[in-house]
Amino acid sequence: MKPTEIAHLVRLEVALDLRQRAAWAGMLLYVISAVYTAYLTVKGSLGTSTWNALFWIILLFAAFNALARSFQREDAGRQLYLYTLVDPRSVVLARALYNAVTMVVLSLLSLLVFSLLMGTAPLASANVGQFVLAVVLGGIGFAAVLTLISAIAARAGNGIGLMAILGFPLVLPLLLTVMRASKLALDGVAWSVTSTYFGGIVLLDIITVTLAWILFPYLWRD
């Protein structure tokens, strides 16, 4: 595994997405549609807990929608080509890195759209910096977990269905932790209290990336 391999593979991911700009448009349309539907349903101010929970539910499904295609768009020929050129660990780390950047951008855009339509009242007394940090770390965590699940599902040959079955149980601990951290941030709780939850999120992210780094070569050779 070489840093240059990872850099080249990340550039390849960027080039592929630039050719498929409709994919990004689809992700943004999904978020806007989901938030607008929620807005039409509630039509009023939400409590802090409900506002927070609704945001993370929408972001979770947006993450599944955005990252389900991570390993689905490659045919057998391209996989074999990469197999002969690069270390499989470079492939999964490059994919996880690119997906993390994608999710950070998508998470921040989702927060912007959600705040515009659902109101910013819960942010009035919040520690906004901590909340944005929770959103960023949560997006990175979703990317790490779903990249690994997408690789497993793609190799099993039943991508979308298997990803849905495996994804939710594995992402649930991260989801609960990040929801708790963001709720405390919205309540304006001091960093000395919330740091435990943020540390847990970072630890879960590291564990997931490590598992992907260890397991992916075996999936790759299958």
C-alpha positions in Angstrom: 0.0 0.0 0.0 1.4 3.4 -1.1 0.1 6.9 -0.5 0.6 7.6 -4.2 -1.8 4.7 -5.0 -4.4 6.1 -2.7 -4.0 9.6 -4.3 -4.4 8.2 -7.8 -7.4 6.2 -6.8 -9.0 9.2 -5.2 -8.5 11.2 -8.3 -10.0 8.4 -10.3 -13.1 8.5 -8.0 -13.4 12.3 -8.6 -13.1 11.8 -12.4 -15.8 9.1 -12.4 -18.2 11.4 -10.4 -17.5 14.3 -12.7 -18.7 12.1 -15.5 -21.8 11.2 -13.5 -22.9 14.6 -12.2 -26.5 13.4 -12.1 -25.6 11.2 -9.1 -24.8 14.3 -7.1 -27.9 16.0 -8.3 -29.9 12.9 -7.2 -28.4 13.0 -3.7 -29.2 16.6 -3.2 -32.7 16.2 -4.6 -33.2 13.3 -2.2 -32.3 15.4 0.8 -34.4 18.4 -0.3 -37.4 16.2 -1.0 -37.1 14.4 2.4 -36.7 17.7 4.3 -39.6 19.3 2.4 -41.8 16.3 3.1 -41.0 16.5 6.8 -41.7 20.3 6.7 -45.1 19.8 5.1 -45.9 17.1 7.7 -45.0 19.0 10.9 -45.7 22.6 9.8 -44.6 24.2 13.0 -41.8 24.5 15.4 -40.2 21.3 16.7 -38.8 20.6 20.0 -35.0 20.2 20.2 -35.1 16.4 20.6 -37.5 16.0 17.6 -35.5 18.4 15.5 -32.3 16.6 16.2 -33.8 13.1 15.7 -35.5 14.0 12.4 -32.3 15.5 11.0 -30.3 12.4 11.7 -32.9 10.1 10.3 -32.9 12.0 7.1 -29.1 12.1 6.9 -28.9 8.4 7.6 -31.1 7.5 4.7 -29.3 10.0 2.5 -26.1 8.3 3.4 -27.5 4.9 2.3 -28.7 6.4 -0.9 -25.4 8.1 -1.6 -23.0 5.3 -0.7 -24.9 2.3 -1.9 -23.2 2.7 -5.3 -19.7 2.7 -3.9 -18.7 -0.7 -5.2 -21.8 -1.3 -7.4 -20.6 0.7 -10.4 -17.5 -1.5 -11.1 -17.8 -4.4 -13.5 -15.7 -7.5 -13.2 -13.2 -6.2 -15.8 -12.4 -3.0 -13.9 -12.1 -4.9 -10.7 -9.6 -7.3 -12.3 -7.7 -4.4 -13.8 -7.4 -2.7 -10.4 -6.5 -6.1 -8.8 -3.4 -6.4 -11.0 -2.3 -2.8 -10.4 -2.7 -1.8 -6.8 -2.9 -3.1 -3.3 -6.5 -3.8 -2.2 -6.0 -1.8 1.0 -5.2 1.2 -1.2 -8.6 0.6 -3.0 -10.7 0.5 0.2 -8.8 3.4 1.9 -9.2 5.6 -1.2 -12.9 4.7 -1.5 -13.4 5.4 2.3 -11.6 8.7 2.0 -13.6 9.8 -1.0 -16.8 8.7 0.6 -15.9 10.6 3.8 -15.4 13.8 1.8 -18.7 13.1 0.0 -20.6 12.6 3.3 -19.1 15.7 4.9 -20.2 17.8 2.0 -23.6 16.1 1.9 -24.0 16.4 5.7 -23.3 20.1 5.8 -25.6 20.8 2.8 -28.3 18.7 4.5 -27.9 20.8 7.7 -28.2 24.0 5.6 -31.4 22.8 3.9 -32.9 21.4 7.1 -32.2 24.6 9.0 -33.8 26.7 6.2 -37.0 24.7 6.1 -37.4 23.4 9.6 -36.2 26.5 11.4 -33.2 27.3 13.5 -34.8 27.7 16.9 -33.0 24.7 18.4 -29.7 26.3 17.4 -30.4 29.5 19.3 -29.0 28.3 22.6 -26.8 25.6 21.1 -23.1 25.2 21.0 -23.0 25.5 17.2 -19.4 24.5 16.9 -19.9 21.3 18.7 -23.1 20.5 16.7 -21.3 21.1 13.4 -18.4 18.9 14.7 -21.0 16.1 15.5 -22.4 16.4 12.0 -19.0 16.2 10.4 -17.8 13.2 12.5 -21.2 11.5 12.0 -20.9 11.9 8.2 -17.4 10.4 8.3 -18.6 7.5 10.5 -21.5 6.8 8.1 -19.0 6.8 5.2 -16.7 4.4 7.0 -19.4 1.9 8.0 -21.2 2.0 4.7 -18.1 1.7 2.6 -17.3 -1.6 4.3 -20.9 -2.8 4.0 -21.0 -1.8 0.3 -17.9 -3.8 -0.4 -19.3 -6.9 1.4 -22.7 -6.6 -0.4 -21.1 -6.1 -3.8 -18.9 -9.2 -3.5 -21.9 -11.2 -2.3 -23.7 -10.2 -5.5 -26.8 -8.8 -3.8 -25.8 -5.2 -3.3 -28.8 -3.1 -2.3 -30.7 -5.7 -0.4 -27.8 -7.0 1.6 -26.5 -3.5 2.3 -29.9 -2.7 3.8 -29.9 -5.8 6.0 -26.3 -5.5 7.2 -26.1 -1.7 7.3 -28.6 -0.7 9.9 -27.5 -3.0 12.7 -23.8 -2.0 12.2 -24.5 1.7 11.9 -26.9 1.8 14.9 -24.2 2.2 17.6 -22.7 5.1 15.7 -26.1 6.7 15.1 -27.1 6.6 18.7 -23.8 8.0 19.9 -23.8 10.9 17.4 -27.4 11.7 18.1 -26.6 11.9 21.8 -23.6 14.1 21.2 -25.5 16.5 18.9 -28.4 16.7 21.4 -26.0 17.7 24.1 -24.5 20.3 21.8 -28.0 21.7 21.0 -28.6 21.9 24.8 -25.4 24.0 25.1 -23.7 21.5 27.4 -20.0 22.1 28.1 -17.3 20.3 26.2 -16.1 18.5 29.3 -19.4 16.5 29.2 -19.7 16.1 25.5 -16.1 15.1 24.8 -16.8 11.6 26.0 -19.4 11.1 23.2 -17.2 12.8 20.6 -14.3 10.5 21.7 -16.7 7.5 21.2 -17.6 8.6 17.7 -13.9 9.0 16.7 -13.2 5.6 18.2 -16.0 3.9 16.3 -14.7 5.6 13.1 -11.2 4.3 13.7 -12.4 0.8 14.5 -14.5 0.7 11.3 -11.7 1.9 9.0 -9.3 -0.6 10.7 -11.8 -3.5 10.1 -12.1 -2.4 6.4 -8.3 -2.3 6.1 -8.0 -5.8 7.5 -11.0 -7.5 5.8 -11.1 -6.0 2.4 -8.1 -7.9 0.9 -9.9 -11.2 1.6 -13.1 -9.9 -0.1 -10.9 -8.6 -3.0 -9.4 -12.0 -3.6 -12.8 -13.8 -3.5 
